Amino acid sequence: MADSDAVRLLEGVEQPPLVPSIASFEEPAAAIAAAVREAAGRLQPYDRIGTSQARVERVASNRRVPISDGKVGFRASSCREPELIAKPEGLIDPFLKTVTFALGETPIARLHYYATHPQSFYGDPRASYDFVGMARERLEKEEGVAQIYFTGCSGDIACGKYNDASKEARQGLYERLYAAMNASAAATKYAPAEDAAWRSAPLRLAVRDDAQYSVQGSDAAMRDSARTPLERLCASMFLAWAQRVERPIDLTMMRLGNIAFVHLPGEPMIEFQLFAQELLPEAFVAVAGYGDCGPAYICPDRVYQEGGYEATASHSAPGAEALFRDTIKTLMTT
């Protein structure tokens, strides 16, 4: 996890935990900015835009698994508990959606959208694009076309039902996601390009104030050298969000004819992606999460009663669901 504002807070305490340096944020940001400037100097025209989708088999599953008394078990990105693995997939969006920009018969770039945590195992210190990046890179090499991947609303979606953290399971995830990307690309249906329309809507969320998440308690946890580095980092990330919670964060949408690209903040749960699609049932709606991740998990209100990991990792107070839904609706329908 990484948050430059949180790192600055930790730099001001005694015996701070080992965290990424500010330079580790600034250097890649500068490199990305330079690449964007270079790309802006060699833009390519397009005159057609295509849409397609394909069902992804045996990759995503809902990680909130009902167990008893209205509570949930946690089937994470990898899982070795037979009882949890045997449970149904649960609520997911099974489709990978693709938007293709083309000039005549030549595709220039494809944008893929799919909802799952894009990770197959935990605890490896290396930075990796994991099985999602493997699939994207393979298709890019085969087609010679730029492929860009966006993670959908995956706050409660992972690969645990189909992944025991083995290399063999990871290979299977990669191959099945690649198969869906390839099938979606092959199914592209084109239409003439239309003018783009850009919209945004501000979202203001209330910060949590229950005992475990109070500003005072988080400040104490951040300064406590007896706490684990992860606990101190999480506390600092909550404080960083609390300090800027009054500033709205933007939800954005670009319309290209019948296509709506909807990009949302935080780690939204899958219900919000399905809700966005329902708002424009005649349109091709591609949804991404993980914009500004300051609010962390954005959950339906029931999650706070059911428990589970997502409720413990949300920076937003109960009531965020109505605010989020209303802002998505404003963005997409006004």
N, C-alpha and C positions, 0 to 999 in steps of 0.2 A: 504494500500500500504506500502511496506517496501523495503528499500534499505540501506544497512549498510554504504556505502560511503556517501549517502545523510545525514544520521544521524550524521556522523562525521563532515560534513560541518555545520550542524545546531548546533552542540555542541560548535562551535566557534563564535556564534553570541550572542548578548545581547537579553535577554528575548526570548529564543527559544520556539517554540510551543511544546506541549506535543507529543512526538513520541516514538515509541518502543526503548528501550535501546539497546546498543550494545550487552549486555549479552543475550537479547532475541533472537538475531541471533546466537550467539556463542553456547549457550546451546543446542538448537535442532540440530545444525550442528554437535556438538560433539557426541550427542546421535545417530544421523544417521550414522556417521563414525564408531562408535562402533558396531552398528548393521551390517554394511557392513563387517567389519572385522570378526565378528562372523559368518555371512553367508558364507564368503569365506572359512571358515574352514569346512563347511559341504555341499559342492557342490554335486549336484546329476547329474548323466549322463542322456543324452537323446539320443534316436536313431531315433525318428520320429518327424516331425514338420507338423502341420496342419494349414490350412487357411480356413476362412469362413467369411461371412458377412450377415447382416440382415438389412432390411429397418427399420428405426426408425419412427414411426408414431406420428405426432403432438407433436413434441418437439422443433426442431430447426426452426428458421425463420430468414431471413435477417433483421437486424434492421435498415438498410438504406432504407427507404420507399420513393419512388418518390412521390412528391406532386405537384409542379408546377414550370414552368420556369427553369427546369433543376436542381432544388434544391431537398433536401431530408428531410424527417421527421425522427425522432428518436424513433424507437420502441425497447425499451430496454429489459432487462431481465424480467421485468414485465411491463405491460401496461394496462391502463384502459381507453384509448381513443378509442371509437368505430370506428372512421374513420380509424385509423391506424391498429386496430385489423382486420378490414374487408379487408385490402389489402392482396394480395397474399403472400405466403411464401417468394417469391423472390429466388435469387440464393443461394442454400445451397448444401451440400453433404449429401444426405439422408441416407447414409449407415454407420452403425457401422461395423468396420472391426476387426477381431479377429485372432491372431496368437497363436497357442497352441504348447507347448513343451511337448513331451510325451516319456515315456519309455515303449515300447511295447504297450499294450492297456491302459496303465495308464497315464492320463494327469498329468503333474507336475505343469504347470503354464500356464495361459492364459493372453495375452496382448490385451487389447481392445483400439481401436482408434475411436474417434467420435468428430465431430466439433460442439461445441456450448459453449458459456459462461456457466460454470457449477454452476450457481447460480439462485435462484428463488425469492429472495427478497433482499432488501437493508436495511441498517441502524441498523442491529442487531450487537452489539459489540462482540458477541461470535464467536469464530473460528468454522467453520462447514464444513464438506465435502458435505453438501447439498444433493440434490436428486441424484446426480451422485454417491456419496459415499454410499448412501442408497442402490442403485441398485447393486453396486459392492459388498458390504458386504453381501447382501442377497444371491447372487449367490455363493460367496465364502463359506458361511455356508452350503448351500444346496449341493454343489458339493464336499466340502472338498479339493478344489483345489485353490491355490493362484491365485488371480485375480488382475491384475494391469491395471489401466486406464490412458490413455493419452488423453489430450485435443488437438484436431486438430487446424487448422488455423481458429480461431474463432474471429478474430478482429472485424468482422461485423456480427457475428452470435450470436443470443441469443434466449430466449424462449418467447419473449414478445407477440407473436400472440396467444399463448396458456396458458398464465400465467397472472392472475390479482393480484398476490401476496397473494392470499388466501391460507389457509392450504389445501383446497380441490384441488386447482390447483397444488400445490406442490406434493400432493399425486399422482395426475394423471401423472405428469412428471416422477416421480419415477417409477410408475408401467409400463409406456410405454417404458421407457429406459430399465428397467429390462427385459421386454418381449423381446426386441431386443437382449440384451446380452444373454439371455437364448436360444433364437432361433438360434443365431449365434453359440453358443457353441455346440448346438445339430447338427448343419449342418457341423461340422468340417470334412474336407477331408485331410487325412494324406499322406505324402510322406516320403521316407527315408531322414534322416538328411544329410546335406551337409556341407562342410567346410565354415566357416564364413570369409567374406572379409570386412574390415573396411576402409572407406574413409572419408576424411574431405576436406573442401574447405574454405579458408578464405574470409570473407566479410568485406569490408570497406565502411562505409556509411558516407556521409557528414552531419555534424550537422546543424540544422536550424540556420539561421541568420536573419530572418525577425524580425521586431521591437518587436513583442510580445515575441519572443523566443531568443533574443540576450543574450549573456553571461552577458553583463553589466546590462541589464534590469532584468534578472533572479536573479543576485546577489543582486540587490537593493530590489527586491520583497522578497527574502529570509530573508533579514535583517529588513524588515519593520514590526514592531510589530502590526501595524494597519491592516495588511492583515490577512485573515482567516488562521487558521492552515493548511488547505488543500492547499491554494494558496502557502504558504511558503514551504510546503513539496514538492509540484509539482515543484516549482522553484529550490529547492535543488536537486531533482532527475534529472532535466535537466542539472544542473551544473555538477553533478557527471558524467553524460554521456559525456558531453562536454570535461571534463578533461581526459577521456580515449578513446575518439573517434578515435584517431590515431592507437590504438591497434586493430587489426582485431578480429572479433569473428567468431567462427567456425560453419559452417553447417556440419552435420555429416550424414553418411549413413552406415548401415550394410546390406550386402547382404548375404542371406542364400539361395542359389539356386535361385529359381524364386521369392523369397520374398525380398522386399526392405523396410527397416525401415528408414525413412527419418525424421530427427529431426532438426527443424528450430528455430531460435531465435526470440525474440520480440513477438508482438501480430500481426501475419500476417493475412491479410484478406483472405477470402475463395478462392479467385481466384488463390492464390499461391499454395494451396493444389491441386486444380483441374489441375493446370499447371504441377505440379510434377507427378501426375498420368498419364497425357497425354504423358509425356516424355518416359515412359516405358509401353506402352499399353498392352504388353503381360505379364507383371509382376504383382504380388500382391503387391501394393504399400500402405504402412501404414504411414501416415504423422502426426507428432505432431508439435505443436508450443510451445511457452512459454519456450524456453531455456534461453538464456541470454536476459533479458527483458530491458536492457539498452536503446535500440532504441525505446522502447514503440511500438506504432502502426506502422506497415510497410504497406503502402497504395499504391495502384495504383495512378498514377499521377493525374488522373481525379478527385480524391477525393478532392484535394486541391482547385479545381474550384467549385465543387458541394457544398462544406461546409459539415456541420455535425460534430458530436462529434469526430470521429476518426481523422479528420484533425487537430483538436485543441489539441489532445493528442499525436501527433506524435513528436518525437524528431529528426526525420530525414528530411532533405531538400527534396523538390520535385526533382525527378530524381532517387529516391531510387528504383522505380519499375524495371528499366532496370538493375541496379546493382544486385538486388536480383534475378531476373529471370536468368541473366547470370551466377550467382554463383550457383544457383540450377542446371542449365543445366550442368555446369562444374562438379559439384558433381556427378550427376547421369549418365552422358553419356561419360565421358572421363576416 
